[in-house]
Amino acid sequence: MVQTIVAILASIVGIISSLGMLILLMAGLANAKPAQLQQGKMMMWGIVLVQVVALVAAVWLMVKHKPWLASATGIAPFVVVVVLIVILVKIEW
């Protein structure tokens, strides 16, 4: 039971981190050049894709009674967002 709650919370953290990154990208693209705008759109679609795949996989793993794998899958978008933030800060995008 506790494992399922952890898996659900991990999925919620993944969703919130993805939404936060989408908001940051949208705010950063307000005065972007066309090339940066295209890159930003691709990053946003990538984040959405990662989030949808992770959420579907986490739900499927919870149904299959594998809550710890579902937790790892649910938190994966958070890891992707952190890595993306580090990369964007490093290259000063």
C-alpha positions in Angstrom: 0.0 0.0 0.0 2.7 2.5 0.9 4.6 1.6 -2.2 1.7 2.5 -4.4 1.4 5.9 -2.6 5.1 6.5 -3.2 4.5 5.6 -6.9 1.6 8.0 -7.2 3.6 10.8 -5.5 6.5 10.2 -7.8 4.2 10.5 -10.8 2.8 13.8 -9.4 6.3 15.2 -8.9 7.1 14.3 -12.5 4.0 16.0 -13.7 4.6 19.2 -11.7 8.3 19.3 -12.8 7.3 19.0 -16.5 4.7 21.7 -16.2 7.2 23.9 -14.4 9.7 23.4 -17.2 7.1 24.1 -19.9 6.3 27.4 -18.1 10.0 28.3 -17.9 10.5 27.6 -21.5 7.4 29.6 -22.6 8.6 32.5 -20.5 12.1 32.3 -21.9 10.8 32.2 -25.5 8.9 35.5 -25.3 11.6 37.5 -27.1 13.4 34.7 -28.9 14.7 34.6 -32.4 13.0 32.3 -34.9 15.8 29.6 -34.6 15.5 29.7 -30.8 11.7 29.6 -31.0 12.0 26.4 -33.1 14.4 24.8 -30.6 12.2 25.8 -27.7 9.1 24.2 -29.4 11.1 21.0 -29.9 12.2 20.9 -26.3 8.6 21.5 -25.1 7.2 18.7 -27.3 10.1 16.4 -26.0 9.1 17.2 -22.4 5.5 16.5 -23.2 6.4 13.2 -24.9 8.6 12.1 -22.0 5.9 12.9 -19.5 3.1 11.1 -21.3 5.3 8.0 -21.8 6.4 8.0 -18.2 2.9 8.5 -16.9 1.5 5.7 -19.0 4.3 3.4 -18.0 4.0 4.2 -14.3 0.2 3.5 -14.4 0.8 0.2 -16.3 3.5 -0.8 -13.8 1.1 0.0 -10.9 -1.6 -2.2 -12.4 1.0 -5.0 -12.8 1.8 -4.6 -9.1 5.4 -3.3 -9.5 5.2 -0.1 -7.5 8.9 0.5 -7.1 9.5 0.4 -10.8 6.5 2.7 -11.2 8.1 5.1 -8.8 11.3 5.2 -10.8 9.3 5.6 -14.0 7.1 8.3 -12.5 10.1 10.4 -11.3 12.0 10.1 -14.6 10.6 13.3 -16.1 11.9 15.2 -13.0 15.4 13.8 -13.8 15.0 14.9 -17.5 14.0 18.4 -16.4 16.9 18.8 -14.0 19.3 17.6 -16.7 17.8 20.0 -19.3 18.0 22.9 -16.9 21.7 22.1 -16.2 22.4 21.9 -19.9 20.5 25.1 -20.7 22.3 27.0 -18.0 25.7 25.6 -19.1 25.3 26.7 -22.7 23.6 30.0 -21.7 20.7 29.4 -23.9 
